Structure formats: structure tokens, C-alpha cells
């Protein structure tokens, strides 16, 4: 069987077109004496949604942490619009236009919805101003009536919306999302699909890590499949979806 998706440790580059918002070259990341990510290479173009797909424990979260500087890479390069940033502190990488939404959302229990958003807006260094309170509330209408609700009184889905909205208030060029669909009700997932389409249309590139192949197929242009800390397949999402060997071997649960 000839796979329509490229397989092997080296992933193919994105098709020619817009400039790369993110390039990751042979990234190695670990904790203590343990190496978790082994030479991962990927890229995300401007105006593109790219999915990093794999089972739990495949190395997706560690890859995002390495890109964001939360876990310092042991080797490899991370480039934002051609500028190398590996080894920099997370706050420096954020200032260069990267928004990060972790899988545990990191919502402050004592702050209200609007306090979360206003606090993030105070840290904006971009002059574009694509995202305001009204823009975020338009993107997530469910948050508007909850604007005075404290973080610890929100549901999991509401917290995830708030975490994404908070990241957008910093007006990023690149958004990193860790397991955005995990634990969400089907109705909320459908809304998230539309939300990501609108975020992309606003000019934000997105790299999301998720094990839900159906969700990734609906939102992503391209995908990279991870297994044991390496890229084992990559290509357009339609090709990955149709590659029954890749799906059964690396993504079936």
C-alpha cells in the first residue's frame, strides 16, 4: 500500500505560498535524563491551521512546551517568521507574537471573565489591535453574560473559551492550542470548529495538538502524526484521514 501521507522521521515542508509563521527544525526536548521529543521538524504558514496528532503520551504537549520555551529544548531550532527563539524565556516568546493555551487552561479562580481578558489586554505590544473585548465576546457569545462570573464558577467548556479569548487579547500572530477539544460536549466542539475558522480568517496561524482525528480533520489544513516523540506521518488532513494504515497504527484507540 502506498500511503498518500509522507511517512518517516523527516516531515515534508508546507506547500509553497505564504511565509512561515513558525518553523521547527530537529527539536529535541526532555525532562531530566529523559528525552521525550526526538528531532521533530514541522512548520505552520501564515493563515494556516496545522494539527499535531497522536495518542496520549506521544509527545505533543512537550513539543508545544519546547516551542513556547516552557521546557528548554536540548537541541534544534524554533523560528518565528525566520527569527530563532529557542532558549528564550516564555515571556519573550509571547512578546514576539505567540499565544499559548495549555490543556489545563490555567484560569485564575478569583478573577472574573472580564478581569482575565482585561489583564491580558494590558500586556499587548502589537499595534494592530485585532482583538478587543467586544471581538472576543462576539467570538464566544456564551462568555458575554458571564463577564462578572469568577473563574472557579465556569464549566470546563467555558474555561476553555476564556483561555482562548485571553490568548487572543494579546493579539498573537501564532496561537498554540494544547488539546482544545478534550472533554468538550459535541455542541461546544462544533462551535470551536467555527471559532477556529474565524481566528484563521483574522490572520492568526494556529498549531493545535489533539488526539481527536475527527476534530482535526474539520479544522486543520495539514497534519503531523506523532508517535513516541517523533513525526511518523505528515501531509494534508484529507490524505491522513484516508490513510487507513496510519490511522489504525498510530491514531486508533
C-alpha positions in Angstrom: 0.0 0.0 0.0 1.4 3.4 -0.9 0.4 6.0 1.7 -0.8 9.4 0.4 0.8 10.9 3.5 4.5 11.2 3.8 5.9 8.9 6.5 9.2 8.8 8.3 11.2 10.9 10.7 11.5 13.9 8.4 8.3 15.8 7.7 7.7 17.4 4.3 7.7 21.2 4.1 4.4 23.1 3.7 3.4 23.8 0.2 4.7 27.0 -1.4 2.7 30.0 -0.6 2.5 32.4 2.4 5.5 32.9 4.7 6.2 30.5 7.5 4.9 31.9 10.8 6.6 29.0 12.6 9.4 26.7 11.7 10.7 23.9 14.0 13.9 22.1 13.0 15.1 18.9 14.6 13.7 19.9 18.0 14.8 17.7 21.0 13.1 18.3 24.3 13.2 16.3 27.6 12.9 16.3 31.3 15.9 15.5 33.5 17.6 12.5 31.9 14.6 11.5 29.8 14.3 12.7 26.2 10.6 13.0 25.1 10.8 14.7 21.7 13.3 13.3 19.3 14.2 15.6 16.4 10.8 16.9 15.5 10.5 19.2 12.4 7.3 21.0 11.3 6.1 24.3 10.1 3.0 26.5 10.1 2.3 29.1 7.4 0.5 32.4 7.9 -3.2 31.9 7.7 -3.0 28.2 8.2 -4.2 25.7 10.8 -1.9 22.8 11.4 -2.7 19.8 13.7 -0.2 17.8 15.7 -2.0 14.5 16.2 -1.2 11.5 18.3 -2.3 9.4 21.3 -1.7 10.5 24.9 2.0 10.3 25.7 3.1 10.8 22.0 5.0 14.0 22.9 2.5 16.6 21.6 2.4 18.7 24.8 6.2 18.5 25.2 6.6 19.8 21.6 4.4 22.8 22.3 6.2 23.4 25.6 9.5 23.3 23.8 8.3 25.8 21.1 7.0 28.2 23.8 10.2 27.9 25.9 8.4 26.4 28.9 10.7 23.4 28.6 14.1 24.4 27.2 15.0 22.5 24.1 18.1 20.3 24.3 18.8 20.8 20.5 17.2 22.1 17.3 15.8 25.4 16.3 12.5 27.3 16.7 12.0 30.2 14.2 9.2 32.8 14.3 9.0 34.4 10.9 12.6 33.5 10.4 13.9 34.7 13.8 15.4 32.0 16.0 13.9 32.0 19.5 14.9 28.6 21.1 16.4 29.2 24.5 14.5 32.4 25.2 12.2 32.8 28.1 8.5 32.1 27.6 7.5 35.8 28.2 10.0 36.9 25.5 8.5 34.4 23.0 5.0 35.6 23.9 6.1 39.2 23.2 7.1 38.1 19.7 3.5 37.3 18.9 2.8 33.8 20.2 -0.3 32.9 22.2 -0.4 29.7 24.2 -3.4 27.8 25.6 -2.3 24.9 27.8 -4.5 21.8 28.2 -5.3 22.7 31.8 -6.4 26.2 30.8 -4.7 28.0 33.9 -7.8 30.0 34.8 -7.4 32.1 37.9 -10.3 31.1 40.3 -10.7 34.5 41.9 -10.7 36.6 38.7 -13.9 37.2 36.7 -14.1 36.5 33.0 -13.7 40.2 32.1 -10.8 40.6 34.5 -9.0 37.8 32.8 -9.5 39.5 29.4 -8.6 43.0 30.5 -5.5 41.8 32.3 -4.3 40.1 29.1 -5.0 43.3 27.1 -2.7 45.3 29.3 0.2 43.2 28.0 -0.4 43.8 24.3 2.6 45.2 22.4 1.1 44.8 18.9 -0.2 48.0 17.3 -2.8 46.1 15.2 -5.5 45.8 17.8 -7.4 43.0 16.0 -8.9 41.7 19.3 -11.0 43.7 21.7 -13.4 42.7 24.4 -16.3 43.0 22.0 -14.4 41.0 19.4 -13.8 38.2 21.9 -17.4 38.3 23.1 -18.6 38.1 19.5 -16.3 35.1 19.0 -17.6 33.4 22.2 -21.1 34.8 22.8 -21.5 32.5 25.8 -18.9 34.5 27.7 -20.7 37.8 27.5 -23.4 37.1 30.1 -20.7 35.5 32.3 -18.4 38.5 32.2 -18.7 39.1 36.0 -18.5 35.3 36.8 -15.5 34.1 38.7 -13.2 31.6 37.0 -13.9 28.8 39.5 -17.6 29.1 38.7 -17.2 28.3 35.0 -17.7 25.0 33.3 -14.8 23.2 31.6 -16.0 24.4 28.2 -16.5 28.0 29.4 -12.9 27.9 30.9 -11.6 26.7 27.5 -13.3 29.6 25.7 -12.0 32.0 28.2 -8.4 30.7 27.9 -8.5 31.0 24.1 -10.1 34.5 24.4 -7.4 35.6 26.9 -4.7 34.4 24.5 -6.3 36.4 21.6 -6.5 39.6 23.7 -2.7 39.7 23.3 -3.1 39.9 19.5 -0.9 37.0 18.6 0.4 36.1 15.1 0.6 32.4 16.1 -1.7 30.5 18.5 -0.6 27.3 20.2 -3.5 25.2 21.4 -3.0 22.1 23.6 -5.9 19.6 23.4 -8.6 22.2 22.6 -11.3 19.6 22.0 -10.6 17.4 25.0 -13.5 16.9 27.4 -15.9 19.2 25.5 -19.5 18.4 24.7 -20.2 17.8 21.0 -22.1 21.1 20.7 -19.2 23.0 22.1 -16.8 21.2 19.8 -18.9 22.3 16.8 -18.7 25.9 18.0 -15.0 25.5 18.4 -14.6 24.4 14.8 -16.3 27.6 13.6 -14.3 29.7 16.1 -11.0 28.4 14.7 -12.2 29.2 11.2 -12.8 32.8 12.2 -9.5 33.0 14.1 -7.7 31.9 10.9 -9.6 34.4 8.8 -8.4 37.1 11.2 -4.9 36.3 10.1 -3.8 34.2 13.1 -1.8 31.0 12.3 -2.7 28.0 14.6 -0.8 25.0 15.7 -3.0 22.7 17.7 -2.2 19.4 19.4 -5.0 17.0 19.8 -5.7 13.3 19.7 -9.2 13.7 18.2 -8.7 13.0 14.5 -12.2 13.8 13.5 -11.9 17.3 15.1 -8.5 17.9 13.5 -9.9 16.9 10.1 -12.6 19.6 10.4 -10.3 22.4 11.4 -6.8 21.8 10.0 -5.2 22.2 6.6 -2.3 19.9 7.3 -1.4 17.4 10.0 1.7 15.8 11.6 1.3 12.5 13.3 3.4 11.9 16.4 4.4 8.6 18.0 7.0 8.1 20.8 8.3 11.7 20.3 8.9 11.6 16.5 6.9 12.6 13.4 5.8 9.4 11.7 3.5 10.8 9.1 2.6 14.2 7.6 0.5 15.7 4.9 -2.8 17.3 4.0 -5.5 16.3 6.5 -7.6 14.7 3.8 -4.7 12.4 2.9 -4.1 11.5 6.6 -7.8 10.8 7.1 -7.9 8.5 4.1 -4.7 6.6 5.1 -6.1 3.7 6.9 -2.7 2.2 7.8 -1.6 5.4 9.5 -5.0 5.8 11.3 -5.1 2.2 12.6 -1.4 2.1 13.5 -0.9 5.4 15.2 -4.3 7.0 15.9 -6.8 4.3 16.7 -7.7 4.0 20.4 
